[in-house]
Amino acid sequence: MKTIDEINHKISRGEAAVLTASELKRQVADGEHLSVADVDVVTTATFGIMSGTLALVHIPVSAPGTFHHAEKAWLNGVPAIPGPCPNERLGVVDLVVFGTSRANQSYGGGHLFRDLVEGSEVEITVETGGRQISRNVTLAEMDLARIVTTRSAFMNYQALVNRKEGTERTIFSVRGISGPFREVTVSGCGDINPLQNDPQGRVIGVGSRVLLNGGMGYIMGTGTRSTRKHPNIAAFADMKEMAPEMMGGFVTSDGPECITSIGAAIPVLDDTILDSIRITNAGIPLPVADIEDRTAFTSSHYGEVWDHTDLVITYSPEACLQCEPCQAAAICPTRAIIPGERIDPLRCVHCGTCLRECIGDAFSGNLGTITVEGRPVPITCRQSSREHALRICHHLKTLIIEGKFHLTGKCGDLW
């Protein structure tokens, strides 16, 4: 049996054997025999809509003595909660901003967080004593800016259908979910999800170091709605270390949501841990629920979502009919489509919504189908991006190989 200290020494010496989860599973599928001696660390990740995301920020607003304390506040129109510290007469505010709060139906907390990380100026407006004070501010001017997740990296999630006639507006779809059984939306990155590769919580726990939106962070414990059967985590990280392409906003049929990503390194200490990492998509259940009550009534598996489907949506400009307006661009939940030109690779999350909107079929990608009670139902929206999660796995692998990311042993169990 290895120890985390031993693995960290190997990382420091540039001798650690590091694989991404997909690389290890591919080797196993190819018939290679892997033992604990062959691999020290396996990198895992997930990327997608995670409503349980908030920001805690400390912002200078005006000179000391200008106002007593903030009663209300907004950042780019997104409502923020002042406090808990009143910062009386200091001219500064502590704010909590939910990733699901919104300025309007197309701009919310997730968009705001990405704008800040990109270095954009945002407007801070404070209401105090019957007046408003506003100024523009950047992330660099904030003494503290931290993302906190209250519920993230679920050990995979579920698929949702509508069993009734009509279309249900929901955060789980860009256009709404039409029924009966006309389409299905999915979440979860399958067999590269961190908790899916450590289902017993042997090495992932309180104090484990992770990448949160590309920045170095730590796990605080379990998140809300976490259960032993369907666990998730709560984590935090400094916004100033984050990567904008690993986070952002996503406009659903029920308004803006928040995109968040988590990457975790699993130390391969013994055979039990290695055996857990061998799991593949086809062996991971995918509960199928009705959007009306979100109660699972049947089950599929993640092999139908991620095996033999296209992880990336592609665009053929020669097929573009130059429609005015471009319906695909108008409905794109991340505003990644530049009509007649290209898809912005730093914004597209490969959800697949554009595939059914473009009458010229300029966009292509096989999203697959899910078998629901014996019938194939087409996947029309993926709210998780395995492509992005794979990038995070590779990035984390590189950081470890370069000695820039060492493992932390957990200081407490998740369950």
N, C-alpha and C positions, 0 to 999 in steps of 0.2 A: 504493500500500500504506500502511495506517495503522500506527501504533505504539501500544503500550499506554499510553505516557506521554501521547500525544495524546488518547486516549480518557479517561484519568483527568482531564486538564484539562477536557474537556467535562463529565465527571461533576461536577467541582467547581463549574463554572459553571451547572450545571443544564441543559445543552444536549445531553446524550447521548441518542441514539435507542435505546431499550431495548425489546426484545420478549421474551416468553416463547417457548420452543421451539414450543409448540402454536399460539401466535398466528402465528408466522412460517409454519409449515406450513399453517395454515388459509388464509393470504393466498396462498400459492403454489397451493394447491388451487383457490382461487377465481379463478385466472388472473392475479393481480397479478404484475408484473415487479419483483423486488427486486434491487437492486445493492448492492455494498459501501458505496456512499455513502448508502444508505437506512437502514442499521442499524449500530449500534456494538457492541451487546452483546446476546447471547441467553442467557436463563437456562434452566437444565436442572436436573433433580432425579430422585432415586429414593427410594423408601420401602418398607421391607419387612423381613422376617426376615433378619438378618445375624449369623450365629453368631460370626463373628470380631470380637467386640466385648468390650472389657474396660475396667475402671475402675482408675485409679491414685489412691489417696487417702492423705492424711496426717491422722491422727486423734488428738486428745488423749484419753487414757484415764483417767489418774489423776495424782496429784502426783508430781514427780520422786522417785526412790528407792523407789517403791512396789513395783516389780517389776524384774527384771533385763532381760529382753527377752521379746517375744512368741514363743511356740513354735507356737501355733495361734491362729486367729481366725475369728470369724463375724460377719456383719452381717445382722440379722434371720434368723438361722439359715442364711444362705447362706455356704458355706465361702470363706474368703479366704486368700491366701498372704502371710504376713509377709515383709518385706524388700524389696530385698536389704540395706538398711541395718538393723542390729540396734537402733539407738536405745537403746543400753545405759543403763539406769537413768534415762532421760529421761521416762518415763511416757507416751510417745507411740508410735504405730506407723505404719509405712508398709505399705500393703496393696495387693495386686493382686487384683481380683475379676473372674472371668470372667462374661460375660453368659450363658453356658450352665450355670454352676454353679447348683445348686438346693438349697433348704431342704427341699422336698418336691415332689410331683408337680404342684403348682399354683402354686408360687412360686419364682422363680429370680432370677438376676442382672439380667435385663431389668426385672423388676418392681421390684427394689431400686433400680436407677438412676432409674427414674421417681419412685418414692417420695421419693428424696432431692431430685430437682429440684423436686418439688411442695412441698418444705419440710417434709415429714413427719419426725417423730422416728423414728430406727431404733436398734435395740439393737446395740451393739458388745460382743462377748464375747471376751476374751483368755484363753488358757490359758498359764500360766507357772509353772514350779516346782511342778507338781502341784496347782495351784489355779486357779480362774477368777475373773476380774474383769469386771464388766459395768457399763455405763452407757448412757443414751440420748444420742444425738447428732444434730445436724442438719447439713445441708450448709454452713450459714453458719459453723459452728464449725470447719470443716476448712480448714487453711491452703492446701491444694492438693487439688483434686478434678478429675481429667481423664479424659475418655473417649478411648480409643485403639482404633482399628480395625486389626486385623491382616489383614482381608480384607473389603472392602466395595465397593459400587457396581460389581459385576460388569457388564461390557458385555452386559447382559441375561443370561438364565440358561437354563432348560430347562423342559419339561413332563414329568411323570412319570405312568406308568400301571403297572398290574399285569397281566401277561399270563397269570397263572395263576389257578386257582380259589382262593377264600379272600380274606382281608383281611390286608394287611401293615401292621404298626405302624411308623410312621415320623415323623420330624420334619417331613416334607413334607405332612402331613395332620392334621386335627383328629380325625377318626374312624378313620383308617387308610385305605389305598387298596385298594378291592375290585376283584377281577378275575373273569374275564378281560375287560379293556377296558370295565369298567362305569363308570369315571370317570377323570378326569385332573385333576391339580393343577398349578398354574402359578406361576412367579415371574418378576419382571422388569417394568419399567414401559414397555418399548417405546421409541418414538421420542423420548421426552423424557429418557432416560437420559443422564447427562453424557458418559461415554466413547463412547456410540453416536453422539453428535454431534461428537466429535473423535476418530475412530477411529485416526488417525495420530499422535495425541499432539502435535499441532502447538502447542497452547497450554496444555493441561492437563498439569502435570508436578510435579516436586518443588518445593515452595514455593508452589504455587498456593493462594490463599485460597478456602475453601469454607464453606458452612454445614453443620455437623455437629449433627444433632438441633436445628437452629435456632440454634445458637451459632456464633460466628466461630471457624473453625479453619483448619488447613493440611494439605496433602498431604505425607506423608513420603516416599512412593515407591510401588512396587507392593506388593501384599499377597501372602500365601501362595497358592499354586496359580495365580498370575497367569501367563498365557502371552501371546504376541504375538497369538494368534487370539482368546483369551478373557481379556482383561486385567481387573484390578481394582486398587483402590488401598488404601493404608494412610493413615490420617489421625488427627488429634487435635484436641481442643478442650476448653475449660474448661467443666465441668459447670454452673458458676454462671451461665452465659449461655444455657443451653439452655431449650427449651420442652417441657414434659412431654407435650403432645399429639403431638410429633414423635418419640416414642421409647416404649419400654415393654416389657412382657412379652407373650408369646403362648403359650398352652398347646396343645401338639400331642399326638398320640396316643402320643408317646414322651417326654412331659414338657415343661417350660417351655423356651422359646426367647427370643431377644432381638430386638426391633424397633429398627432404626436407620435414620436418613435422612441423605442427602447432597444438598446443592444446590451447583451450580457455575455460574459466569458465564463464558461463552465470548466473548472479544473477536473481533469479525469484522474481521480484518486484511486479508484478501484473498479472491479468488474461490474458492480451493481450500477455505478454511474454510467459506465460505458454502454451497458445493456440498455439503459433508458434512452441514450442518445441514438440508438439504432432504429428507433421507431420511424415509420414513414407515413406519408399522407394517407395512404389507403387504410392504415391501422388506427387513424384518429377519427372518432365519431364526430359528425356534424349534425347537431340537432336541427330539425326543421320546425319552425313555429309559425303560427298564424299571426299576422300583424295586429289583429284585433285585440288579442290579449297576451301575445308574445309567449304563449305556453307551447312547448314542443309537443307535437302530436305524432311525429315519426322521426326517422334519422337517416342520414346519408353518411358520407365520409369525405375528408378533404382531398382525397385522390380525384374526385369529380371536379374539384375547383382548380387544383394546381397541376395535376399530372395531365400531360397531352393537351394543354391549353397554351395560349400565348400570354406571356407575362407582360409584354410590351404592346401598346397600341401604336400602329404606324400610319403615316400619312403619305398619300401619293398626290402631289400638287397637280400633276397632269390630268387627274380625274376630277379636279375641282370645277364645278359649273359656275363659279363666281356669283353665287346667289347673294342677293341683297335684301334683307340682311342674312348673314350666315347663321342658320339655325343651330348648327353644332357649336359655333363659338358663343352664341347667346346663352346656351344652356350649360356649357362646360362649367363644372362646379369649382374649378380652380383658375378659370380664365387663362388657360394654357394655350388656346388656339389662336393663331395669327392667321386670319382668313386669307386663302390664296397663297400662303407662304409656307408655314410650318407649324409644328407643335413645339412649344417651349419645353425643352427637356428638364428644365429646373422647376417647372410648375406642374407638368402633367403627372398624375398619380395612377394613370392607366386603369381608371375605373370602368371605362368602356361605354359611358353614356353616349358619346358622340356617334357610336356605330349605328344607332337606330335613328339618328337625327339627320344624317347627311344623305340627301336623295341621290347624290352622285357617287356614293360609295367610295369617297376619297379616303375614308378612314377604314382600317382593317385590323382584325384581331379576333381570335377564337376564344370566347369566354366559356364555352362549354355549356353543359346542362347538368341539372341535378335530378336524380330519380326520386320523385315524390309519390308515394303510394302506387308505384308501378308505372308512372308516366314520366317522360322526360320534360322538365320545365327549364326553359332557357334562362341562364344567368344574364341579367341586364345591367347590374351595377355591382362592382367590387369596391367595398369601402375600406379595404386593406390592399396595400401594394406589396406583393412578394418581391417584385423587382427592387423596390427601395430597401426592403429588409435585407435582401441579398447584398446590396451595396454596403449596408451598415455592417453586415457580417465580415465582408472583405476589408472594410476600413478598420474595424476593430482588430482583425487579424494582423493587419499591417502595423498598427500601433503597438501590439504586443511584440511582434518580431523586432521592431525598432527600439524596444525597451521603453516606450512611452506610456504603457499601460500595464501596471502590475495588479495582481489579484489581491483582494482583501477577503480574509476569512470572515464569515458571518459572525456577528456578536449575539445573535438571537435567531430563533426559528420563526418562520412565517406562520406555522401552525403546529 
